[in-house]
Amino acid sequence: MLVSTFVGISWGVLALWAQLFDAIGITLFSQLLDNTLFVYLCNGLIAGIALVVIRNQPRLIATLSAITRGLLRVLLVPVALAIVLFATALPWVGLEQIWATGRAASLMMLLSVVLLALFATAFLEAPHESGYPRPLRALVWVAVILLPLNVVLASWALGLRIGQHGLSVDRLWAAVLLALIAAYALSYALVILWSRAKASARLQRINVVMGLIVVGTLILVNTPLADLRALSAHDQAQRLTQSRVTPERFDYPYMRDELGAYGIAELKRLQDSDFAKGHPLAARRIAAVLQPSSGRDTALAVDTNDPDAVTAVFDIMPGDAAVPTELIAAVPQTMPWCLNAPGRCALVRVQCQAMTFWWIVTNPASSHPSGRTYGEIDGQWRQIGRVSSRGCSEQSVSDKNADVAPKALPGPFVAFEDSRCVYVVTPNEAYLRDLSDRR
C-alpha cells in the first residue's frame, strides 16, 4: 500500500514537471511520459526506491503490522459470530430458505474463506496475546470448529446446482475451491478438538502442508491432465445424450464459446452420433453452432426465408404451440441477434382477456429475461410493447415444467407469472394511440 501510494505521488510530480515545461514549449518530458517503455522502467525504478526506503524503517514496518493485525482482530469477531449464529439458526429456519437464494454455496464458501484468513493472520500465532477476553477467544474457537458444517452445506448446495445444470467450468472451479476449503476446515477442527492447548503450533505446520497442496492443485487443473473444460464438455454432452436435458434447452453456444476445443470436439462427436440422427432439432442446432464464424457476431447459417429453419432456433413455450408464420418472418428484420445462437431467444405464447400475445424473449434462462410483445391487430402481427421480468428465482425449473406458458395475474395491470419469474408487459405509445383511436 505504501509503495502504491509513493508511486502514485511520484507520477503526479512527473506530470506536473511535464506540464510546466509544456507551458514554455518544451515537449520532451510529455513525450517521455507517453512512451510505454519509459513508463515501465520508471514504474520499476520508483517502486524499487520505495521498497528500499521502507525496508530501512523497521519500526515503521512493525507499527504497520501491529495496526493491521489489530484491525483484522476486530473484523474476526463479527465473522466468527455470524458463523455461530448461522449454525444456531439453521434448526429453526430449515434449509429451504438457503436453497431458495441460489447463492448458498458461494456465500458459505466466501464466509469460510474470510474466517480462515482472519483466523490464520490475526489469531492463530498467539491466541492469548490477541487482546480478546476469554468469551471472545472461545467464540473464535467454536466458529472454526463449526466450519465443516458450512462446508457440508455448501457442498450440498453446489451438488444441487450441478444436478440441475451439470458440470460447468465455474462449478468445477467452485468444487475445487470447496475441496481445498474442506481440507483446511476439517484439519483445523480436528486439531482444535484434539488438543486446543497445542493447536496453534500444529495448525501452523498444517498451513505449510496445505499451502503445498493448494499450489499443486492449482498447477494440476491448469494442465491437460485435469483441464476443467474437458470435464465440463464431456459431462454436458452426456446430459444431452442421456436425456437429462432436452435438445430445446441444451446450451450449444456454451460448448463452442466457453469450452473451446473440448466443447467443439464433443459437438462434432454428437453430430456424427446416433443421437443426432434420432433428434433432428439437436442435429440442426449443432450444425448451426459449428458453422465457421466470419469474425463478427453475425446470423447463423439459417435460411431466413424458411420459417421452419428460423423457428428451430427458438425455444417454444408451450412446446405444442403453433407459431404464426408472419411473426417468424419479422424476426430477421426486428431481432436478428436471436439467430446468432440456438436457444438465445424464446417464443412464448400468453393469453390475457381473450387476447393472445406472443413474446420474443432474449436470454430466457437468465435471471432477468426481457423482450418484445407482439399482438395480432387487424389480421397483422405487430409489436405492441415490451416485456420484462420483475423478479426471477435462481432455482431453475425442470424440463418437465419448462414448456408451461406464463399465466395472467389478476389485478389492474398486465402481468404474468410462470414457475420461475414474474413478468410485466409495458405497451408502447403507438399501440396505446391505436387503442384510443378505436374508442
N, C-alpha and C positions, 0 to 999 in steps of 0.2 A: 504493500500500500504506500509506504514512504517512497519507494523507488518510483512508482507510478506518479505520485504527486510531484516529485522532483523533475521527472521527465516532462510532465505537462507544463510546469512553470518554466522550464528551460526553453521549450518550444515557443511559449508565449514571448519570452525575451528575444529569441531569434526572429520571431515575426515582427516585433516592434523595431528591431535592428533593420530588417529588410525594408519596412515601410519608411523608416527615417531616411534611408539612402535613396529610396524611390522618389522621395519628395524633391531631391536635388538632381534627379535624372540618372542616378547610378543604379542599374537594374541587376547587377551581378548577383547580389545576395538573394533577390527574389527568384532568379533563375536557379540558384543552388537549392533553395527550398522546394522548388518544383521538380528537382531531379530525384528519381526514385533511389538510385544508388547512394546519393548523398544522405537521403533520409534514413536508409537502413544503417549506414555507417555511423551517422550521428546518433541515432537511437541507441545503438550498441555502446558507443562511447559514453553517452550521458548516463545510461543505466549502469555501466561499469564503474564510473566515478561515484555514483550514488551508493553502490554496494560497498566500495572500499571505505567510504566515509562512515557508513552505518556500522560496518564490522569493527571499526576502530572506536566505537562508542558502546562498550559492553554494558554500561549502566543503563543506557537508553534501551538496548535490546531487552535487558532484564525487566525494566519498567513496563515496556510494551507487552512483554509476555505475561507479566503479572496482571496487567489490566485486562488483557484478552481472556485469560483464564477466569478472572473474576466475573466478567460478563457472561462467559459460557456457563459458569456455575449457576448464575441467576436464571438463564434460559433452561437449564437442565430440570429445574424443579417443576415448572408448568408442563413440560413434555412428559416427565415421569408421572405427574398427577393425571394427565389426560389418559395415559395408557391404563393406569389403575382404575380410574373412573369408568373408562370404556368397558373394561373387562367386568366391572361390577354391575354395569347397566345391562349387559347382554341378557342375563336370565329374565329380566323384566320386559325388555322391548322385543326380544326374539331376533332371529336372523333375517326375517323377511325385509325389515327396514334397510338392512345393509345391502342386500342384493338388488333392491329397487333402485338404488343410486346408479348402478352400472359402473361405479368408480371405486368399489370397495377394495379391490386388490391393490390398486395404485396408491390409495390413501393410506392403507395399513402398511404397505411396504415403505412409503415415504416416512411415516411416523417411526417405524422401526429403525430405519437408517439414521434419522435425526437423533434418536435416543442413543444408538450405539456410538455415533460420532461424538456426541457430547459426553457420554459416559467415559469413553476412552481418553479424551483430551483433557477433561476438566475434573475428573473424579477418580479415575482408576489408579493413577500413580500414587496418590496419598489421600485415601478417603478421610482419614481422621484430621487432615490438615485442610479440608475443604471449607471449613468455617460453618458447616451445617450443624444445627443441633441434632441430637440422636434421632428424633422422629423423622426429620428430613432425610438423614442418611438411610434409615430403614425404608422410606418411601422409594428412594432410588434403587436399592437392592431389590425390593419387591417388583418394581417396574421391569427391571432386567429379567427377573425370574419369569415374569408373565409374557416375555417376548415370544416364546414358542407358540403360545396361544394365538398371538397376532399372525404368526407365520402360517399356522394351520388354517385360520380363517381366510387369509389372503390366498392360500393355495386352493382352497375350496372355491372362492370367487373366481380365480383365474381358470380353474377347471371348468366352471360353468360356462364361461365365455368361450373357451376352446371347444366345449361340447356343442355350443350353438353355432360357432363360425369356423371351427377348425383352426389349424395352426397358421399363424402369420408370422412375419419376421418380428413385428412388435411384441406379439405374445410370446414368442420363443425367447426374445431378449428378457421379457419380464420373468419367464420361467428360470432363465439362467441367473438373473439377479436374485430372484426369490430363493433359489437353491443356496447361493452364497450367503444371503441373509440368514437362512435357516441354519447353516453351519455355524455362523457366528452366534446366533441366538441360543442354539442348543448347547454349544460348548460353554458359553457364558453361564447359562442357567445351571448346568450340571456342576461346574466348578464352584459356583456360589453355594449351591445346596450341599455339596460335599464338605467344603470347609471354607467358610467365609473369612476366617482369620488369615488364611494363606491365599485367598482368592486373587489379591492384587498381583502378586509375583507370578502366579500361574497364568493368569489371563494375559499378562504382558508377553509371556512366552508363546501363548496360543496366538496372539496377534501376529507374531513373526511367521509362524507356520501358515496362518490364514492368508497373510499377505502374499506368500509364495503361491498358494493355491489360487488366489484371485488373479495374479499375473499369468499363471499357467492357463487358467480357464479362458481369460480374455485373448490370449495368443491362440489357443486351440480353435475357438469359434470364429477366428478371423483367418483360418486356413481351410483348404478344401476338405480336410478330414472331418470337420464339423460345421460346414457352412450352413447357416440358418436358412438361407434362401433355398437350398436344395431340400432341406427337410420340409419347409413350408410348401414348396411346389409339389412334392410327392404326396403330402397329406391332402392338399386341396384337390388334386386330381383324383385321389381315392374317394373323397367325399362326393364328387360328381358321379363316378362310375358305380359307387355303392348306394346311390340314390339318397344320400344324406342331405343333399341339396338338389333342387330341381334345375334343369337346364335354363329355365327362365330367370332364375335368381343367382346363378353362378357368376362370379366376378371374373370374366375373361380378361378385361384390361389389366387387372391387378397381376395376373400371371405374367403378362407380357411386360408391363411397365415397371413393376416393383421387384419381380423375382428374376429379371434378367435372363441369362442364357438357360438357367434351370427351368424357369417358367415356360420359355419358348419351346424347350425340348419336350416338356410334358404336354404342351398343347399339340405339338406335332405328333407325339405318340398317340394322344387321344384322337387326333384327326384320322389316323390310319387304323384305329381300333374298331372292333365290332360295335362298341358303344356308339360311336358316331354314325355308323350305318343304321342303327336302330333308333336314333334320335336325330331327325333331320334338323331341328332347330339348333341343337348344340353344334352340329356339323357346320351350319351356315355361320353361326356366330364365331366359331373357331377360325373358319376360313377368312372371315372379315377381319378379325383381330390380327391374323398373321399376314395380312396384305402389307407389302413394303410401304413404308412411310415416305412421303415426299419432303420431309424435313420440317413440316409445319402441321398444325392440328387441323387437317382437312377432313372432309367427309370420307366415310368408308367406301369400299368398292361396292356400293349398293345402287342398283338401278332405281333412281327416284321416280321413274315412270311406272315402276312395278309396285302397286300397292301392297302386295303380299310380301315383297322383299323389305319394304320400308316398315311394315307392321312387325315383321320378325325381329327388328332391332329393339322393339319396346317390350317392357313388361306390361301385360294387360291385366287389369283388375276391374271386375271379376274375370276369371280366366275364360269363361264361356261367352263373354260379351262380343258382339259384332261391331267392329269399329267402322264408323261412316267413311266411305271412300273419299268424300270431299275433305274431311278433316285430315286424313292421311296425306292427301295431295298438297295440303297447305303447309305441312311440316318442313319440307326442304327450303321453303322461302322464309318462313317465320321463325323456325327454331332449328337451323341446320346443325347446330352443335350436338343435337340429340343423336345424329347419325355418326358421330365420331367414335362411339364405343357402345357395344351392345349393353343394355341394362342401365345406361346412364339416365334414361328418362322412362317414365311410365305413363301409360294411357289409362285413366281412371274414369269409370262411368259412375256418376252420382245422380240421385233424384231428389228433388225438393219441390213440394207444392205442385205436383203433377207435371213438372218440367224436368227434362233430362239435360244434365250438363255433362261435358267431358273436360277433364283436366289433363294437361300435359305437364307432368311434374318432373323437375330436374332433381337428380340425386335422391330418389325416393327412400333409400335405406339410411340416409343420414339423419342427424338429429334435428335438422332444420330444412325439411323439404319445402320447395316452393315451385310455382309455375304459373301457367295461364289457364284461364277458364274460358271455354267455348260453349256457345248455345246456338240452337237452331232457330233462326228468325226468318220468316217468310221463305222457308224451304232452303235457306243457306246457313252454313255453319260459319260463325264469325266470333272473334274474340270479344267477350263481354266484361272481362275483368281479370283480376289476378287472384291466386290462392296462395296462402302462406300458412305455415304451422304456428300454433300457439302453445307449444309445449309437447315434446315427444319423450317417451320413456326410452332410456338407454337399452332396456331389455328388448331384444329382437323378438318379433313374433315368429311362430313356427311356420314352416312352409305350408302346413295344412290350413292355416288361417290367413296366409299372405294374400290370397285371392279374394278376400272379402272386401267389398267396396265400402267406403265410409258412409255412415248413415247420418241423416239430418238431425240436429239437436233442436229441441223445442225452445222457443223464445223469440224475441223481437230482433233477430239478426240472422244472417245466413252463415251458419256454422255447421261443421260436420265432425264426426269422430270415427276412428277405427280402433283396433285393439292396441294401437301404439301412439297415435297422435291425435291432436285436436286441430282442425283447420278452420280458417276464416276466409270467406270469399269477399273481395272488395270490388264492386262494379266500377267500370271505367266511365268517364264523362260522356262518351258517345252513346253508350248503352242507356245511361240514365236520361239523356236528352231524347233518345228514341222512345223510351217509355213515356216521357212527359208528353211528347207529340201525339202519342196514340190515345191519350186520355180524351 
